[in-house]
Amino acid sequence: MLWIGLRPGGPGADNPAAGGTDGGLGGIVHFIRAALAPVTLLAVGALVTGCGSSSTTDTAEPAAIASIRTAATPDTTSTPAGTGTPTATPTTAVKPTTAKKPTPTTTKRQVVEFRTIPYKKKTVTDDSLAKGKKTIRTKGANGTRKLTYEVTSVNGVQTAKHLLRQDVSKQPRTQVTAVGTKVDEPSGSSGCDPNYSGACVPIASDVDCSGGSGNGPAYVRGPVTVIGEDIYDLDGDGDGIGCDS
């Protein structure tokens, strides 16, 4: 838009409103005003048209107003009502399946076992037997113990064994051996033991063969024949003859 400002001049020939004459420079001013009148009307008309009510076409609106309206126009291509914005559906991880272990089978049963109880030995003296003689008075016999267990098995394999009770089903019998202590008085004045012949075996607390490893206190030189009880153990090989080596 072109704005030309005119101010009144001083009184003179070119300013009749100030008391001058309408000639010279005044004529030029009137000519310019007449030439600018159509331009001014066009500018005013365009301004009025832009500031007036909205036209039915988009091309009649000023650029600034058209930009504002275009930005405010709702988007007709938006998601239809009710459909909503699509969202990602969370998925659950599938756990791998494993083979189920078989349930162990547990069984319990009672088992009976028998154990041997060894017999004991006992020695007694007998003055009716010749000194050193031994004889078994009571023969020994083993006893029997009965044990009852509870056995636990898992899948056929033994895992535990617990003793429930034990009983003696047969008592052992003690073996009794008698040892003679009788010493016969020597007959006459010979002083020889009557259990031997062939040589005089002295009567003493112990008799050993001469030249042997025995320590006495009495000794005899053989050979001697055992006719009674070999109370001095002179017959080492049991052939009935003592001190024969």
Backbone torsions as a table, in degrees:
resi	resn	phi	psi	omega
1	MET	NA	139.0	-178.2
2	LEU	-108.5	121.1	177.0
3	TRP	-113.5	128.2	177.8
4	ILE	-118.6	119.7	179.7
5	GLY	-95.4	127.0	177.3
6	LEU	-116.0	132.8	176.6
7	ARG	-117.6	148.2	179.5
8	PRO	-64.1	140.6	176.7
9	GLY	-88.2	-177.7	179.3
10	GLY	-77.8	166.4	178.9
11	PRO	-59.0	129.2	178.1
12	GLY	-176.6	-165.2	-175.0
13	ALA	-76.6	-27.2	-176.8
14	ASP	-95.1	8.3	179.3
15	ASN	-135.4	88.3	-178.6
16	PRO	-65.8	-31.0	-178.2
17	ALA	-67.1	-19.6	178.7
18	ALA	-102.1	10.4	176.2
19	GLY	99.7	11.6	179.8
20	GLY	-94.5	-167.7	-178.9
21	THR	-107.3	151.2	-178.0
22	ASP	-87.6	79.8	-179.7
23	GLY	-163.6	167.0	178.8
24	GLY	69.0	-119.2	-179.6
25	LEU	-64.1	-32.4	180.0
26	GLY	-61.6	-37.6	178.5
27	GLY	-64.6	-35.8	178.4
28	ILE	-65.3	-41.6	178.8
29	VAL	-61.2	-44.8	179.3
30	HIS	-63.1	-34.6	180.0
31	PHE	-67.2	-41.9	179.1
32	ILE	-65.0	-42.9	179.1
33	ARG	-60.5	-42.4	-179.4
34	ALA	-65.9	-35.4	-179.5
35	ALA	-72.6	-32.0	-177.5
36	LEU	-85.9	-10.3	-176.2
37	ALA	-60.6	-47.8	-179.5
38	PRO	-63.3	-37.9	179.7
39	VAL	-63.6	-40.6	179.8
40	THR	-64.4	-40.8	-179.9
41	LEU	-64.7	-41.3	178.9
42	LEU	-63.5	-41.2	179.8
43	ALA	-65.0	-41.6	-179.8
44	VAL	-65.4	-41.3	179.9
45	GLY	-63.3	-40.6	178.0
46	ALA	-64.9	-37.2	178.7
47	LEU	-66.4	-42.3	-179.8
48	VAL	-64.4	-41.2	-179.2
49	THR	-63.5	-42.0	-179.8
50	GLY	-67.9	-33.1	-176.4
51	CYS	-92.8	-5.8	-178.2
52	GLY	-78.2	-162.3	-179.6
53	SER	-68.9	158.5	-176.1
54	SER	-67.5	139.0	178.7
55	SER	-83.0	166.1	-179.9
56	THR	-79.7	-11.9	178.9
57	THR	-113.7	153.5	-177.9
58	ASP	-74.7	-24.5	-174.9
59	THR	-74.5	-17.5	-178.8
60	ALA	-81.8	-10.6	-176.3
61	GLU	-87.4	149.0	173.3
62	PRO	-62.6	156.4	-177.1
63	ALA	-61.5	-40.9	-178.3
64	ALA	-62.9	-45.6	-178.6
65	ILE	-67.0	-40.1	179.2
66	ALA	-62.2	-39.2	178.6
67	SER	-64.0	-42.7	-179.2
68	ILE	-63.9	-45.1	-178.3
69	ARG	-66.8	-38.4	178.7
70	THR	-63.3	-39.2	178.6
71	ALA	-67.0	-31.9	-176.6
72	ALA	-86.0	-9.4	-177.5
73	THR	-68.9	126.3	-178.6
74	PRO	-65.4	150.3	-180.0
75	ASP	-80.2	114.8	-177.9
76	THR	-79.3	-6.5	-179.8
77	THR	-99.6	15.4	-178.9
78	SER	-68.9	169.4	-176.7
79	THR	-62.8	130.9	179.3
80	PRO	-57.0	148.3	-179.0
81	ALA	-61.4	140.5	176.9
82	GLY	93.6	-21.9	-178.9
83	THR	-80.8	-34.7	178.7
84	GLY	71.1	164.8	178.5
85	THR	-75.3	127.1	-179.8
86	PRO	-64.0	132.2	-179.5
87	THR	-119.1	154.7	-179.9
88	ALA	-74.8	128.8	-179.8
89	THR	-85.7	122.4	-179.6
90	PRO	-65.6	140.3	179.0
91	THR	-110.3	145.1	179.3
92	THR	-98.7	129.2	-179.3
93	ALA	-66.3	134.5	-179.5
94	VAL	-84.5	121.8	-179.5
95	LYS	-75.5	137.0	178.7
96	PRO	-67.5	138.8	179.5
97	THR	-84.7	137.4	179.2
98	THR	-116.0	151.7	-179.4
99	ALA	-67.4	133.3	-178.8
100	LYS	-74.0	130.1	-179.4
101	LYS	-72.8	140.1	179.3
102	PRO	-69.0	145.2	179.6
103	THR	-72.2	127.1	-179.6
104	PRO	-64.7	143.6	179.6
105	THR	-101.8	119.9	-178.1
106	THR	-108.5	129.3	178.5
107	THR	-128.2	150.3	177.4
108	LYS	-130.2	139.1	179.5
109	ARG	-148.1	158.1	179.3
110	GLN	-99.1	136.9	-179.5
111	VAL	-125.4	135.3	-179.8
112	VAL	-109.8	130.1	177.3
113	GLU	-126.1	153.1	179.3
114	PHE	-120.2	136.6	179.1
115	ARG	-122.2	147.7	179.5
116	THR	-86.2	136.1	175.3
117	ILE	-106.0	110.0	-177.9
118	PRO	-64.0	144.6	178.3
119	TYR	-80.0	158.3	178.9
120	LYS	-98.0	163.3	179.2
121	LYS	-118.1	143.7	-179.1
122	LYS	-140.1	138.0	179.8
123	THR	-116.1	134.8	178.0
124	VAL	-128.1	158.0	177.5
125	THR	-95.9	150.5	179.9
126	ASP	-138.8	112.6	-177.9
127	ASP	-78.0	-3.6	176.3
128	SER	-86.5	-13.1	177.9
129	LEU	-97.9	147.9	177.7
130	ALA	-60.1	151.9	-176.1
131	LYS	-58.4	129.9	179.2
132	GLY	89.1	-11.8	179.8
133	LYS	-74.7	138.7	179.9
134	LYS	-122.0	141.2	176.8
135	THR	-147.3	144.8	-179.7
136	ILE	-87.8	117.9	178.4
137	ARG	-84.1	-43.2	-179.3
138	THR	-131.5	122.3	179.8
139	LYS	-78.7	136.2	-178.5
140	GLY	-77.4	155.0	178.4
141	ALA	-145.0	138.6	179.1
142	ASN	-73.9	152.1	176.0
143	GLY	-101.0	179.8	-178.6
144	THR	-134.8	133.5	177.1
145	ARG	-113.0	133.7	179.6
146	LYS	-103.6	125.7	-179.8
147	LEU	-120.0	131.4	179.2
148	THR	-111.5	123.8	-178.0
149	TYR	-115.7	153.1	168.6
150	GLU	-107.1	119.1	-176.5
151	VAL	-106.6	127.5	177.9
152	THR	-106.2	132.3	179.5
153	SER	-128.3	142.1	176.2
154	VAL	-119.1	118.2	-177.7
155	ASN	54.1	38.6	176.6
156	GLY	84.4	-1.5	-179.1
157	VAL	-108.0	126.2	-179.2
158	GLN	-66.5	128.9	-179.4
159	THR	-118.6	-17.7	-178.9
160	ALA	-155.6	152.5	177.9
161	LYS	-144.7	116.3	-173.3
162	HIS	-122.5	129.6	179.7
163	LEU	-76.4	121.8	179.0
164	LEU	-88.7	-46.8	-179.1
165	ARG	-162.7	163.7	175.8
166	GLN	-141.9	140.4	-178.2
167	ASP	-136.2	147.9	175.5
168	VAL	-91.4	106.7	-178.9
169	SER	-82.1	-22.6	177.5
170	LYS	-146.6	121.4	-179.5
171	GLN	-75.2	140.1	175.5
172	PRO	-72.2	153.6	178.8
173	ARG	-112.3	128.0	-177.5
174	THR	-75.4	136.5	177.6
175	GLN	-87.4	130.1	-177.6
176	VAL	-114.4	126.1	179.4
177	THR	-118.6	130.9	178.7
178	ALA	-100.7	138.1	178.5
179	VAL	-119.4	125.5	-177.6
180	GLY	-73.8	148.3	179.2
181	THR	-128.3	4.2	-175.3
182	LYS	-72.7	132.9	177.4
183	VAL	-120.9	118.5	-179.9
184	ASP	-78.4	142.3	176.5
185	GLU	-70.1	137.0	179.4
186	PRO	-64.1	137.9	179.1
187	SER	-84.9	136.7	-178.8
188	GLY	68.8	-150.9	-177.9
189	SER	-116.1	16.1	-176.7
190	SER	-71.0	-35.6	-179.2
191	GLY	74.2	21.6	-180.0
192	CYS	-103.1	146.9	-178.7
193	ASP	-74.0	128.8	-176.6
194	PRO	-71.5	-8.2	-179.7
195	ASN	-78.9	-6.0	-176.6
196	TYR	-131.1	154.5	175.7
197	SER	-141.9	168.5	-179.4
198	GLY	92.6	-27.9	175.0
199	ALA	-156.1	153.7	-178.4
200	CYS	-82.0	113.6	176.3
201	VAL	-96.0	113.3	-176.2
202	PRO	-65.1	153.2	176.2
203	ILE	-88.1	117.2	-177.9
204	ALA	-155.3	178.2	178.8
205	SER	-66.9	-27.4	175.8
206	ASP	-161.6	142.7	179.4
207	VAL	-129.9	135.2	178.8
208	ASP	-124.8	161.3	178.6
209	CYS	-73.3	138.5	178.8
210	SER	-66.0	139.7	-178.5
211	GLY	81.0	-0.4	179.1
212	GLY	-91.6	-166.6	-177.8
213	SER	-95.5	1.3	-179.0
214	GLY	-69.9	159.5	-176.8
215	ASN	-110.8	19.1	174.7
216	GLY	71.3	-150.1	19.9
217	PRO	-81.7	-14.2	-179.9
218	ALA	-109.0	155.2	-177.1
219	TYR	-135.0	155.3	177.0
220	VAL	-139.0	141.3	177.2
221	ARG	-98.7	122.7	-174.4
222	GLY	-88.9	-169.6	2.2
223	PRO	-79.1	156.8	176.4
224	VAL	-127.3	148.7	179.5
225	THR	-103.1	132.3	179.4
226	VAL	-85.6	117.4	179.5
227	ILE	-112.4	-9.3	178.1
228	GLY	-130.1	-127.5	177.1
229	GLU	-95.2	130.8	179.2
230	ASP	-80.1	75.5	-172.7
231	ILE	-71.9	-18.9	-179.9
232	TYR	-102.3	3.5	178.5
233	ASP	56.8	46.0	178.2
234	LEU	-81.0	-26.9	-179.8
235	ASP	-91.8	84.9	-174.9
236	GLY	-70.4	-30.2	-177.4
237	ASP	-97.0	0.0	175.4
238	GLY	72.4	21.5	179.9
239	ASP	-93.6	4.7	178.5
240	GLY	90.9	-5.8	-179.6
241	ILE	-118.7	126.7	179.8
242	GLY	-106.9	153.9	178.4
243	CYS	54.2	42.8	-177.1
244	ASP	-101.8	10.9	-179.6
245	SER	-111.5	NA	NA
